[in-house]
């Protein structure tokens, strides 16, 4: 995974409104109209947050009439977990042969 994709994933988690949205979606799919009621932002602001969450693949949307229904993407969540795991796992700095020579 490249640095740009990693940055997109972490950007999704770096705003309190996006965290609220993710928490609301934990109980299942929600219509954008319901999210608007719950987080008290304007429709353009919600669209901005949902674009970031969808670009990071943490959330997926499906159109139904004039509304979009959003849910957490299991695949995206697994990618985010794996990304965090890779970033925080320490690597050995040298091969055993070169380390023994120091």
Secondary structure, 3 states (H helix, E strand, C coil): CCHHHHHHHHHHCCCHHHHHHHHHHCCCCEEHHHHHHHHCCCHHHHHHHHHHHHHCCCEEEEEECCEEEEEECHHHHHHHHHHHHHHHCCCCCCCHHHHHCC
